[in-house]
Amino acid sequence: MSNNSENLPFAFTKFNYLLMGSGLVLILLGLILLSGGGSTDPNVFSEAIFDSRRMTVAPLIMLAGFVLEVYAIMYKPKKQ
């Protein structure tokens, strides 16, 4: 039996990995933006958890990161 794995191309190119890394950075940035807003006293309610950064911006950035991850996995370069 011969081993034909030497002739198979890689599934992903350098560009795919670059896109995956960018998507991961966006997801981590969204998680960082989601953090905070809590109160030091558990008996006191803090309105800071409902600001626009945590309710709108962070989820949209995370969604963009997940969409970029899917695109990076599905992206196939054109043959030259």
PDB file with SEQRES, HELIX, SHEET and CRYST1 records, atoms N, CA, C and O in Angstrom:
SEQRES   1 A   80  MET SER ASN ASN SER GLU ASN LEU PRO PHE ALA PHE THR          
SEQRES   2 A   80  LYS PHE ASN TYR LEU LEU MET GLY SER GLY LEU VAL LEU          
SEQRES   3 A   80  ILE LEU LEU GLY LEU ILE LEU LEU SER GLY GLY GLY SER          
SEQRES   4 A   80  THR ASP PRO ASN VAL PHE SER GLU ALA ILE PHE ASP SER          
SEQRES   5 A   80  ARG ARG MET THR VAL ALA PRO LEU ILE MET LEU ALA GLY          
SEQRES   6 A   80  PHE VAL LEU GLU VAL TYR ALA ILE MET TYR LYS PRO LYS          
SEQRES   7 A   80  LYS GLN                                                      
HELIX    1 AA1 ASN A    4  ASN A    7  5                                   4    
HELIX    2 AA2 LYS A   14  LEU A   34  1                                  21    
HELIX    3 AA3 GLU A   47  PHE A   50  5                                   4    
HELIX    4 AA4 SER A   52  SER A   52  1                                   1    
HELIX    5 AA5 ARG A   53  VAL A   57  3                                   5    
HELIX    6 AA6 ALA A   58  MET A   74  1                                  17    
CRYST1    1.000    1.000    1.000  90.00  90.00  90.00 P 1           1          
ATOM      1  N   MET A   1       0.822  -1.189   0.000  1.00  0.00           N  
ATOM      2  CA  MET A   1       0.000   0.000   0.000  1.00  0.00           C  
ATOM      3  C   MET A   1       0.863   1.249   0.000  1.00  0.00           C  
ATOM      4  O   MET A   1       1.852   1.336   0.728  1.00  0.00           O  
ATOM      5  N   SER A   2       0.483   2.203  -0.815  1.00  0.00           N  
ATOM      6  CA  SER A   2       1.229   3.457  -0.849  1.00  0.00           C  
ATOM      7  C   SER A   2       0.456   4.535  -0.094  1.00  0.00           C  
ATOM      8  O   SER A   2      -0.773   4.508  -0.018  1.00  0.00           O  
ATOM      9  N   ASN A   3       1.193   5.462   0.447  1.00  0.00           N  
ATOM     10  CA  ASN A   3       0.588   6.553   1.206  1.00  0.00           C  
ATOM     11  C   ASN A   3       0.408   7.748   0.283  1.00  0.00           C  
ATOM     12  O   ASN A   3       1.390   8.383  -0.102  1.00  0.00           O  
ATOM     13  N   ASN A   4      -0.823   8.061  -0.074  1.00  0.00           N  
ATOM     14  CA  ASN A   4      -1.107   9.161  -0.998  1.00  0.00           C  
ATOM     15  C   ASN A   4      -1.374  10.480  -0.290  1.00  0.00           C  
ATOM     16  O   ASN A   4      -1.728  11.466  -0.937  1.00  0.00           O  
ATOM     17  N   SER A   5      -1.210  10.515   1.022  1.00  0.00           N  
ATOM     18  CA  SER A   5      -1.493  11.750   1.739  1.00  0.00           C  
ATOM     19  C   SER A   5      -0.475  12.844   1.423  1.00  0.00           C  
ATOM     20  O   SER A   5      -0.733  14.017   1.693  1.00  0.00           O  
ATOM     21  N   GLU A   6       0.644  12.490   0.872  1.00  0.00           N  
ATOM     22  CA  GLU A   6       1.656  13.492   0.520  1.00  0.00           C  
ATOM     23  C   GLU A   6       1.194  14.371  -0.637  1.00  0.00           C  
ATOM     24  O   GLU A   6       1.638  15.514  -0.753  1.00  0.00           O  
ATOM     25  N   ASN A   7       0.320  13.866  -1.485  1.00  0.00           N  
ATOM     26  CA  ASN A   7      -0.116  14.599  -2.664  1.00  0.00           C  
ATOM     27  C   ASN A   7      -1.376  15.419  -2.429  1.00  0.00           C  
ATOM     28  O   ASN A   7      -1.777  16.178  -3.311  1.00  0.00           O  
ATOM     29  N   LEU A   8      -2.014  15.293  -1.267  1.00  0.00           N  
ATOM     30  CA  LEU A   8      -3.253  16.017  -1.000  1.00  0.00           C  
ATOM     31  C   LEU A   8      -2.956  17.451  -0.576  1.00  0.00           C  
ATOM     32  O   LEU A   8      -2.050  17.691   0.222  1.00  0.00           O  
ATOM     33  N   PRO A   9      -3.713  18.396  -1.106  1.00  0.00           N  
ATOM     34  CA  PRO A   9      -3.511  19.793  -0.685  1.00  0.00           C  
ATOM     35  C   PRO A   9      -4.135  20.022   0.695  1.00  0.00           C  
ATOM     36  O   PRO A   9      -4.972  19.240   1.147  1.00  0.00           O  
ATOM     37  N   PHE A  10      -3.721  21.092   1.347  1.00  0.00           N  
ATOM     38  CA  PHE A  10      -4.295  21.452   2.633  1.00  0.00           C  
ATOM     39  C   PHE A  10      -5.736  21.902   2.447  1.00  0.00           C  
ATOM     40  O   PHE A  10      -6.098  22.430   1.396  1.00  0.00           O  
ATOM     41  N   ALA A  11      -6.550  21.691   3.463  1.00  0.00           N  
ATOM     42  CA  ALA A  11      -7.948  22.091   3.381  1.00  0.00           C  
ATOM     43  C   ALA A  11      -8.096  23.614   3.415  1.00  0.00           C  
ATOM     44  O   ALA A  11      -8.969  24.171   2.749  1.00  0.00           O  
ATOM     45  N   PHE A  12      -7.243  24.282   4.193  1.00  0.00           N  
ATOM     46  CA  PHE A  12      -7.325  25.736   4.336  1.00  0.00           C  
ATOM     47  C   PHE A  12      -6.028  26.380   3.862  1.00  0.00           C  
ATOM     48  O   PHE A  12      -4.945  25.799   3.941  1.00  0.00           O  
ATOM     49  N   THR A  13      -6.185  27.599   3.368  1.00  0.00           N  
ATOM     50  CA  THR A  13      -5.015  28.371   2.949  1.00  0.00           C  
ATOM     51  C   THR A  13      -4.648  29.349   4.064  1.00  0.00           C  
ATOM     52  O   THR A  13      -5.312  29.419   5.098  1.00  0.00           O  
ATOM     53  N   LYS A  14      -3.588  30.091   3.829  1.00  0.00           N  
ATOM     54  CA  LYS A  14      -3.158  31.095   4.799  1.00  0.00           C  
ATOM     55  C   LYS A  14      -4.243  32.150   4.992  1.00  0.00           C  
ATOM     56  O   LYS A  14      -4.439  32.649   6.100  1.00  0.00           O  
ATOM     57  N   PHE A  15      -4.940  32.483   3.922  1.00  0.00           N  
ATOM     58  CA  PHE A  15      -6.009  33.481   3.992  1.00  0.00           C  
ATOM     59  C   PHE A  15      -7.158  32.985   4.876  1.00  0.00           C  
ATOM     60  O   PHE A  15      -7.737  33.768   5.629  1.00  0.00           O  
ATOM     61  N   ASN A  16      -7.493  31.685   4.789  1.00  0.00           N  
ATOM     62  CA  ASN A  16      -8.532  31.126   5.648  1.00  0.00           C  
ATOM     63  C   ASN A  16      -8.157  31.280   7.116  1.00  0.00           C  
ATOM     64  O   ASN A  16      -8.984  31.680   7.935  1.00  0.00           O  
ATOM     65  N   TYR A  17      -6.926  30.965   7.442  1.00  0.00           N  
ATOM     66  CA  TYR A  17      -6.488  31.071   8.838  1.00  0.00           C  
ATOM     67  C   TYR A  17      -6.457  32.530   9.297  1.00  0.00           C  
ATOM     68  O   TYR A  17      -6.740  32.816  10.461  1.00  0.00           O  
ATOM     69  N   LEU A  18      -6.121  33.439   8.412  1.00  0.00           N  
ATOM     70  CA  LEU A  18      -6.143  34.862   8.746  1.00  0.00           C  
ATOM     71  C   LEU A  18      -7.570  35.319   9.046  1.00  0.00           C  
ATOM     72  O   LEU A  18      -7.798  36.057  10.004  1.00  0.00           O  
ATOM     73  N   LEU A  19      -8.527  34.881   8.232  1.00  0.00           N  
ATOM     74  CA  LEU A  19      -9.928  35.214   8.481  1.00  0.00           C  
ATOM     75  C   LEU A  19     -10.418  34.590   9.785  1.00  0.00           C  
ATOM     76  O   LEU A  19     -11.158  35.229  10.533  1.00  0.00           O  
ATOM     77  N   MET A  20     -10.017  33.353  10.068  1.00  0.00           N  
ATOM     78  CA  MET A  20     -10.420  32.702  11.311  1.00  0.00           C  
ATOM     79  C   MET A  20      -9.868  33.440  12.526  1.00  0.00           C  
ATOM     80  O   MET A  20     -10.565  33.607  13.527  1.00  0.00           O  
ATOM     81  N   GLY A  21      -8.641  33.872  12.438  1.00  0.00           N  
ATOM     82  CA  GLY A  21      -8.040  34.635  13.533  1.00  0.00           C  
ATOM     83  C   GLY A  21      -8.747  35.963  13.742  1.00  0.00           C  
ATOM     84  O   GLY A  21      -8.955  36.391  14.877  1.00  0.00           O  
ATOM     85  N   SER A  22      -9.115  36.612  12.648  1.00  0.00           N  
ATOM     86  CA  SER A  22      -9.842  37.883  12.753  1.00  0.00           C  
ATOM     87  C   SER A  22     -11.215  37.672  13.384  1.00  0.00           C  
ATOM     88  O   SER A  22     -11.658  38.486  14.193  1.00  0.00           O  
ATOM     89  N   GLY A  23     -11.880  36.599  13.023  1.00  0.00           N  
ATOM     90  CA  GLY A  23     -13.172  36.292  13.625  1.00  0.00           C  
ATOM     91  C   GLY A  23     -13.050  36.011  15.110  1.00  0.00           C  
ATOM     92  O   GLY A  23     -13.898  36.432  15.897  1.00  0.00           O  
ATOM     93  N   LEU A  24     -12.009  35.307  15.495  1.00  0.00           N  
ATOM     94  CA  LEU A  24     -11.783  35.020  16.907  1.00  0.00           C  
ATOM     95  C   LEU A  24     -11.510  36.298  17.692  1.00  0.00           C  
ATOM     96  O   LEU A  24     -11.973  36.443  18.823  1.00  0.00           O  
ATOM     97  N   VAL A  25     -10.763  37.219  17.101  1.00  0.00           N  
ATOM     98  CA  VAL A  25     -10.501  38.502  17.756  1.00  0.00           C  
ATOM     99  C   VAL A  25     -11.802  39.283  17.946  1.00  0.00           C  
ATOM    100  O   VAL A  25     -12.007  39.895  18.994  1.00  0.00           O  
ATOM    101  N   LEU A  26     -12.681  39.267  16.945  1.00  0.00           N  
ATOM    102  CA  LEU A  26     -13.964  39.952  17.070  1.00  0.00           C  
ATOM    103  C   LEU A  26     -14.824  39.331  18.171  1.00  0.00           C  
ATOM    104  O   LEU A  26     -15.468  40.052  18.934  1.00  0.00           O  
ATOM    105  N   ILE A  27     -14.838  38.016  18.255  1.00  0.00           N  
ATOM    106  CA  ILE A  27     -15.620  37.349  19.295  1.00  0.00           C  
ATOM    107  C   ILE A  27     -15.075  37.697  20.674  1.00  0.00           C  
ATOM    108  O   ILE A  27     -15.847  37.995  21.586  1.00  0.00           O  
ATOM    109  N   LEU A  28     -13.774  37.664  20.835  1.00  0.00           N  
ATOM    110  CA  LEU A  28     -13.175  38.013  22.125  1.00  0.00           C  
ATOM    111  C   LEU A  28     -13.411  39.477  22.479  1.00  0.00           C  
ATOM    112  O   LEU A  28     -13.635  39.800  23.645  1.00  0.00           O  
ATOM    113  N   LEU A  29     -13.365  40.364  21.492  1.00  0.00           N  
ATOM    114  CA  LEU A  29     -13.656  41.778  21.735  1.00  0.00           C  
ATOM    115  C   LEU A  29     -15.103  41.962  22.198  1.00  0.00           C  
ATOM    116  O   LEU A  29     -15.375  42.757  23.097  1.00  0.00           O  
ATOM    117  N   GLY A  30     -16.022  41.230  21.586  1.00  0.00           N  
ATOM    118  CA  GLY A  30     -17.413  41.285  22.007  1.00  0.00           C  
ATOM    119  C   GLY A  30     -17.599  40.799  23.431  1.00  0.00           C  
ATOM    120  O   GLY A  30     -18.382  41.375  24.187  1.00  0.00           O  
ATOM    121  N   LEU A  31     -16.884  39.740  23.807  1.00  0.00           N  
ATOM    122  CA  LEU A  31     -16.972  39.247  25.177  1.00  0.00           C  
ATOM    123  C   LEU A  31     -16.406  40.257  26.175  1.00  0.00           C  
ATOM    124  O   LEU A  31     -16.941  40.417  27.272  1.00  0.00           O  
ATOM    125  N   ILE A  32     -15.343  40.924  25.799  1.00  0.00           N  
ATOM    126  CA  ILE A  32     -14.765  41.950  26.679  1.00  0.00           C  
ATOM    127  C   ILE A  32     -15.747  43.107  26.843  1.00  0.00           C  
ATOM    128  O   ILE A  32     -15.902  43.640  27.942  1.00  0.00           O  
ATOM    129  N   LEU A  33     -16.415  43.498  25.748  1.00  0.00           N  
ATOM    130  CA  LEU A  33     -17.382  44.579  25.830  1.00  0.00           C  
ATOM    131  C   LEU A  33     -18.619  44.195  26.651  1.00  0.00           C  
ATOM    132  O   LEU A  33     -19.279  45.062  27.224  1.00  0.00           O  
ATOM    133  N   LEU A  34     -18.925  42.914  26.707  1.00  0.00           N  
ATOM    134  CA  LEU A  34     -20.057  42.452  27.507  1.00  0.00           C  
ATOM    135  C   LEU A  34     -19.775  42.480  29.001  1.00  0.00           C  
ATOM    136  O   LEU A  34     -20.709  42.539  29.801  1.00  0.00           O  
ATOM    137  N   SER A  35     -18.540  42.439  29.383  1.00  0.00           N  
ATOM    138  CA  SER A  35     -18.198  42.306  30.799  1.00  0.00           C  
ATOM    139  C   SER A  35     -18.449  43.604  31.560  1.00  0.00           C  
ATOM    140  O   SER A  35     -18.560  44.680  30.974  1.00  0.00           O  
ATOM    141  N   GLY A  36     -18.533  43.472  32.863  1.00  0.00           N  
ATOM    142  CA  GLY A  36     -18.697  44.632  33.740  1.00  0.00           C  
ATOM    143  C   GLY A  36     -20.144  44.998  33.950  1.00  0.00           C  
ATOM    144  O   GLY A  36     -21.055  44.265  33.564  1.00  0.00           O  
ATOM    145  N   GLY A  37     -20.340  46.149  34.572  1.00  0.00           N  
ATOM    146  CA  GLY A  37     -21.679  46.655  34.803  1.00  0.00           C  
ATOM    147  C   GLY A  37     -22.332  46.160  36.068  1.00  0.00           C  
ATOM    148  O   GLY A  37     -23.471  46.518  36.368  1.00  0.00           O  
ATOM    149  N   GLY A  38     -21.623  45.344  36.809  1.00  0.00           N  
ATOM    150  CA  GLY A  38     -22.194  44.818  38.037  1.00  0.00           C  
ATOM    151  C   GLY A  38     -22.047  45.785  39.193  1.00  0.00           C  
ATOM    152  O   GLY A  38     -21.361  46.802  39.098  1.00  0.00           O  
ATOM    153  N   SER A  39     -22.699  45.448  40.270  1.00  0.00           N  
ATOM    154  CA  SER A  39     -22.647  46.260  41.472  1.00  0.00           C  
ATOM    155  C   SER A  39     -21.798  45.542  42.515  1.00  0.00           C  
ATOM    156  O   SER A  39     -21.817  44.314  42.589  1.00  0.00           O  
ATOM    157  N   THR A  40     -21.062  46.289  43.310  1.00  0.00           N  
ATOM    158  CA  THR A  40     -20.254  45.669  44.365  1.00  0.00           C  
ATOM    159  C   THR A  40     -21.128  45.178  45.507  1.00  0.00           C  
ATOM    160  O   THR A  40     -20.756  44.246  46.219  1.00  0.00           O  
ATOM    161  N   ASP A  41     -22.288  45.800  45.686  1.00  0.00           N  
ATOM    162  CA  ASP A  41     -23.229  45.399  46.731  1.00  0.00           C  
ATOM    163  C   ASP A  41     -24.346  44.567  46.088  1.00  0.00           C  
ATOM    164  O   ASP A  41     -25.050  45.084  45.221  1.00  0.00           O  
ATOM    165  N   PRO A  42     -24.536  43.298  46.479  1.00  0.00           N  
ATOM    166  CA  PRO A  42     -25.568  42.470  45.839  1.00  0.00           C  
ATOM    167  C   PRO A  42     -26.991  42.923  46.141  1.00  0.00           C  
ATOM    168  O   PRO A  42     -27.928  42.456  45.493  1.00  0.00           O  
ATOM    169  N   ASN A  43     -27.175  43.810  47.097  1.00  0.00           N  
ATOM    170  CA  ASN A  43     -28.513  44.293  47.442  1.00  0.00           C  
ATOM    171  C   ASN A  43     -28.906  45.545  46.661  1.00  0.00           C  
ATOM    172  O   ASN A  43     -30.037  46.019  46.771  1.00  0.00           O  
ATOM    173  N   VAL A  44     -27.976  46.079  45.875  1.00  0.00           N  
ATOM    174  CA  VAL A  44     -28.231  47.305  45.120  1.00  0.00           C  
ATOM    175  C   VAL A  44     -28.261  46.970  43.634  1.00  0.00           C  
ATOM    176  O   VAL A  44     -27.337  46.349  43.108  1.00  0.00           O  
ATOM    177  N   PHE A  45     -29.341  47.390  42.957  1.00  0.00           N  
ATOM    178  CA  PHE A  45     -29.475  47.152  41.518  1.00  0.00           C  
ATOM    179  C   PHE A  45     -28.700  48.211  40.744  1.00  0.00           C  
ATOM    180  O   PHE A  45     -28.751  49.396  41.073  1.00  0.00           O  
ATOM    181  N   SER A  46     -27.988  47.777  39.720  1.00  0.00           N  
ATOM    182  CA  SER A  46     -27.204  48.697  38.898  1.00  0.00           C  
ATOM    183  C   SER A  46     -27.808  48.774  37.495  1.00  0.00           C  
ATOM    184  O   SER A  46     -27.966  47.756  36.822  1.00  0.00           O  
ATOM    185  N   GLU A  47     -28.140  49.978  37.068  1.00  0.00           N  
ATOM    186  CA  GLU A  47     -28.673  50.187  35.716  1.00  0.00           C  
ATOM    187  C   GLU A  47     -27.594  50.059  34.643  1.00  0.00           C  
ATOM    188  O   GLU A  47     -27.910  50.030  33.454  1.00  0.00           O  
ATOM    189  N   ALA A  48     -26.340  49.984  35.041  1.00  0.00           N  
ATOM    190  CA  ALA A  48     -25.232  49.938  34.085  1.00  0.00           C  
ATOM    191  C   ALA A  48     -25.235  48.670  33.236  1.00  0.00           C  
ATOM    192  O   ALA A  48     -24.598  48.629  32.183  1.00  0.00           O  
ATOM    193  N   ILE A  49     -25.944  47.638  33.683  1.00  0.00           N  
ATOM    194  CA  ILE A  49     -25.964  46.414  32.882  1.00  0.00           C  
ATOM    195  C   ILE A  49     -26.823  46.552  31.633  1.00  0.00           C  
ATOM    196  O   ILE A  49     -26.756  45.708  30.739  1.00  0.00           O  
ATOM    197  N   PHE A  50     -27.628  47.606  31.561  1.00  0.00           N  
ATOM    198  CA  PHE A  50     -28.508  47.799  30.417  1.00  0.00           C  
ATOM    199  C   PHE A  50     -28.061  48.925  29.489  1.00  0.00           C  
ATOM    200  O   PHE A  50     -28.887  49.472  28.758  1.00  0.00           O  
ATOM    201  N   ASP A  51     -26.792  49.281  29.499  1.00  0.00           N  
ATOM    202  CA  ASP A  51     -26.357  50.345  28.593  1.00  0.00           C  
ATOM    203  C   ASP A  51     -26.215  49.797  27.169  1.00  0.00           C  
ATOM    204  O   ASP A  51     -26.221  48.585  26.954  1.00  0.00           O  
ATOM    205  N   SER A  52     -26.090  50.698  26.219  1.00  0.00           N  
ATOM    206  CA  SER A  52     -26.093  50.299  24.803  1.00  0.00           C  
ATOM    207  C   SER A  52     -24.876  49.467  24.429  1.00  0.00           C  
ATOM    208  O   SER A  52     -24.944  48.665  23.497  1.00  0.00           O  
ATOM    209  N   ARG A  53     -23.765  49.640  25.135  1.00  0.00           N  
ATOM    210  CA  ARG A  53     -22.570  48.848  24.827  1.00  0.00           C  
ATOM    211  C   ARG A  53     -22.839  47.366  25.055  1.00  0.00           C  
ATOM    212  O   ARG A  53     -22.464  46.532  24.231  1.00  0.00           O  
ATOM    213  N   ARG A  54     -23.486  47.036  26.165  1.00  0.00           N  
ATOM    214  CA  ARG A  54     -23.731  45.633  26.501  1.00  0.00           C  
ATOM    215  C   ARG A  54     -24.951  45.062  25.787  1.00  0.00           C  
ATOM    216  O   ARG A  54     -25.005  43.860  25.530  1.00  0.00           O  
ATOM    217  N   MET A  55     -25.908  45.886  25.470  1.00  0.00           N  
ATOM    218  CA  MET A  55     -27.152  45.396  24.879  1.00  0.00           C  
ATOM    219  C   MET A  55     -27.137  45.373  23.350  1.00  0.00           C  
ATOM    220  O   MET A  55     -27.861  44.585  22.742  1.00  0.00           O  
ATOM    221  N   THR A  56     -26.323  46.226  22.720  1.00  0.00           N  
ATOM    222  CA  THR A  56     -26.362  46.324  21.265  1.00  0.00           C  
ATOM    223  C   THR A  56     -25.004  46.111  20.620  1.00  0.00           C  
ATOM    224  O   THR A  56     -24.860  45.260  19.743  1.00  0.00           O  
ATOM    225  N   VAL A  57     -24.015  46.871  21.043  1.00  0.00           N  
ATOM    226  CA  VAL A  57     -22.721  46.870  20.352  1.00  0.00           C  
ATOM    227  C   VAL A  57     -22.008  45.527  20.505  1.00  0.00           C  
ATOM    228  O   VAL A  57     -21.574  44.947  19.509  1.00  0.00           O  
ATOM    229  N   ALA A  58     -21.880  45.029  21.719  1.00  0.00           N  
ATOM    230  CA  ALA A  58     -21.148  43.779  21.954  1.00  0.00           C  
ATOM    231  C   ALA A  58     -21.782  42.589  21.234  1.00  0.00           C  
ATOM    232  O   ALA A  58     -21.056  41.829  20.593  1.00  0.00           O  
ATOM    233  N   PRO A  59     -23.103  42.391  21.307  1.00  0.00           N  
ATOM    234  CA  PRO A  59     -23.680  41.268  20.554  1.00  0.00           C  
ATOM    235  C   PRO A  59     -23.494  41.386  19.043  1.00  0.00           C  
ATOM    236  O   PRO A  59     -23.287  40.379  18.367  1.00  0.00           O  
ATOM    237  N   LEU A  60     -23.567  42.605  18.505  1.00  0.00           N  
ATOM    238  CA  LEU A  60     -23.363  42.769  17.064  1.00  0.00           C  
ATOM    239  C   LEU A  60     -21.928  42.453  16.657  1.00  0.00           C  
ATOM    240  O   LEU A  60     -21.696  41.857  15.605  1.00  0.00           O  
ATOM    241  N   ILE A  61     -20.968  42.850  17.486  1.00  0.00           N  
ATOM    242  CA  ILE A  61     -19.560  42.538  17.192  1.00  0.00           C  
ATOM    243  C   ILE A  61     -19.329  41.029  17.274  1.00  0.00           C  
ATOM    244  O   ILE A  61     -18.619  40.460  16.445  1.00  0.00           O  
ATOM    245  N   MET A  62     -19.928  40.388  18.271  1.00  0.00           N  
ATOM    246  CA  MET A  62     -19.793  38.929  18.376  1.00  0.00           C  
ATOM    247  C   MET A  62     -20.450  38.220  17.198  1.00  0.00           C  
ATOM    248  O   MET A  62     -19.906  37.249  16.673  1.00  0.00           O  
ATOM    249  N   LEU A  63     -21.616  38.702  16.780  1.00  0.00           N  
ATOM    250  CA  LEU A  63     -22.293  38.116  15.619  1.00  0.00           C  
ATOM    251  C   LEU A  63     -21.437  38.259  14.367  1.00  0.00           C  
ATOM    252  O   LEU A  63     -21.335  37.327  13.569  1.00  0.00           O  
ATOM    253  N   ALA A  64     -20.823  39.426  14.196  1.00  0.00           N  
ATOM    254  CA  ALA A  64     -19.932  39.626  13.044  1.00  0.00           C  
ATOM    255  C   ALA A  64     -18.755  38.656  13.108  1.00  0.00           C  
ATOM    256  O   ALA A  64     -18.314  38.150  12.076  1.00  0.00           O  
ATOM    257  N   GLY A  65     -18.245  38.393  14.307  1.00  0.00           N  
ATOM    258  CA  GLY A  65     -17.151  37.438  14.459  1.00  0.00           C  
ATOM    259  C   GLY A  65     -17.567  36.030  14.067  1.00  0.00           C  
ATOM    260  O   GLY A  65     -16.816  35.324  13.393  1.00  0.00           O  
ATOM    261  N   PHE A  66     -18.774  35.613  14.489  1.00  0.00           N  
ATOM    262  CA  PHE A  66     -19.247  34.275  14.130  1.00  0.00           C  
ATOM    263  C   PHE A  66     -19.515  34.158  12.636  1.00  0.00           C  
ATOM    264  O   PHE A  66     -19.230  33.122  12.035  1.00  0.00           O  
ATOM    265  N   VAL A  67     -20.056  35.205  12.034  1.00  0.00           N  
ATOM    266  CA  VAL A  67     -20.285  35.191  10.581  1.00  0.00           C  
ATOM    267  C   VAL A  67     -18.950  35.107   9.845  1.00  0.00           C  
ATOM    268  O   VAL A  67     -18.830  34.388   8.853  1.00  0.00           O  
ATOM    269  N   LEU A  68     -17.957  35.834  10.327  1.00  0.00           N  
ATOM    270  CA  LEU A  68     -16.632  35.785   9.705  1.00  0.00           C  
ATOM    271  C   LEU A  68     -16.006  34.398   9.850  1.00  0.00           C  
ATOM    272  O   LEU A  68     -15.327  33.929   8.937  1.00  0.00           O  
ATOM    273  N   GLU A  69     -16.226  33.744  10.979  1.00  0.00           N  
ATOM    274  CA  GLU A  69     -15.722  32.377  11.166  1.00  0.00           C  
ATOM    275  C   GLU A  69     -16.346  31.419  10.148  1.00  0.00           C  
ATOM    276  O   GLU A  69     -15.645  30.603   9.551  1.00  0.00           O  
ATOM    277  N   VAL A  70     -17.648  31.520   9.954  1.00  0.00           N  
ATOM    278  CA  VAL A  70     -18.322  30.648   8.986  1.00  0.00           C  
ATOM    279  C   VAL A  70     -17.813  30.937   7.582  1.00  0.00           C  
ATOM    280  O   VAL A  70     -17.561  30.015   6.806  1.00  0.00           O  
ATOM    281  N   TYR A  71     -17.663  32.208   7.257  1.00  0.00           N  
ATOM    282  CA  TYR A  71     -17.144  32.573   5.934  1.00  0.00           C  
ATOM    283  C   TYR A  71     -15.719  32.048   5.748  1.00  0.00           C  
ATOM    284  O   TYR A  71     -15.367  31.569   4.670  1.00  0.00           O  
ATOM    285  N   ALA A  72     -14.908  32.138   6.794  1.00  0.00           N  
ATOM    286  CA  ALA A  72     -13.523  31.669   6.693  1.00  0.00           C  
ATOM    287  C   ALA A  72     -13.470  30.173   6.449  1.00  0.00           C  
ATOM    288  O   ALA A  72     -12.602  29.695   5.719  1.00  0.00           O  
ATOM    289  N   ILE A  73     -14.382  29.430   7.046  1.00  0.00           N  
ATOM    290  CA  ILE A  73     -14.393  27.983   6.850  1.00  0.00           C  
ATOM    291  C   ILE A  73     -14.896  27.640   5.445  1.00  0.00           C  
ATOM    292  O   ILE A  73     -14.396  26.706   4.818  1.00  0.00           O  
ATOM    293  N   MET A  74     -15.870  28.380   4.958  1.00  0.00           N  
ATOM    294  CA  MET A  74     -16.473  28.065   3.659  1.00  0.00           C  
ATOM    295  C   MET A  74     -15.686  28.649   2.474  1.00  0.00           C  
ATOM    296  O   MET A  74     -15.883  28.221   1.337  1.00  0.00           O  
ATOM    297  N   TYR A  75     -14.815  29.601   2.725  1.00  0.00           N  
ATOM    298  CA  TYR A  75     -14.090  30.280   1.653  1.00  0.00           C  
ATOM    299  C   TYR A  75     -13.154  29.298   0.938  1.00  0.00           C  
ATOM    300  O   TYR A  75     -12.383  28.572   1.566  1.00  0.00           O  
ATOM    301  N   LYS A  76     -13.248  29.301  -0.376  1.00  0.00           N  
ATOM    302  CA  LYS A  76     -12.360  28.470  -1.189  1.00  0.00           C  
ATOM    303  C   LYS A  76     -11.771  29.357  -2.271  1.00  0.00           C  
ATOM    304  O   LYS A  76     -12.513  29.939  -3.062  1.00  0.00           O  
ATOM    305  N   PRO A  77     -10.442  29.470  -2.320  1.00  0.00           N  
ATOM    306  CA  PRO A  77      -9.825  30.355  -3.325  1.00  0.00           C  
ATOM    307  C   PRO A  77     -10.071  29.828  -4.747  1.00  0.00           C  
ATOM    308  O   PRO A  77     -10.189  28.625  -4.981  1.00  0.00           O  
ATOM    309  N   LYS A  78     -10.142  30.777  -5.675  1.00  0.00           N  
ATOM    310  CA  LYS A  78     -10.339  30.400  -7.073  1.00  0.00           C  
ATOM    311  C   LYS A  78      -9.048  29.794  -7.624  1.00  0.00           C  
ATOM    312  O   LYS A  78      -7.942  30.179  -7.245  1.00  0.00           O  
ATOM    313  N   LYS A  79      -9.226  28.843  -8.519  1.00  0.00           N  
ATOM    314  CA  LYS A  79      -8.073  28.216  -9.177  1.00  0.00           C  
ATOM    315  C   LYS A  79      -7.428  29.228 -10.135  1.00  0.00           C  
ATOM    316  O   LYS A  79      -8.118  29.997 -10.804  1.00  0.00           O  
ATOM    317  N   GLN A  80      -6.115  29.209 -10.184  1.00  0.00           N  
ATOM    318  CA  GLN A  80      -5.412  30.144 -11.059  1.00  0.00           C  
ATOM    319  C   GLN A  80      -4.766  29.433 -12.208  1.00  0.00           C  
ATOM    320  O   GLN A  80      -4.128  30.069 -13.048  1.00  0.00           O  
TER     321      GLN A  80                                                      
END                                                                             
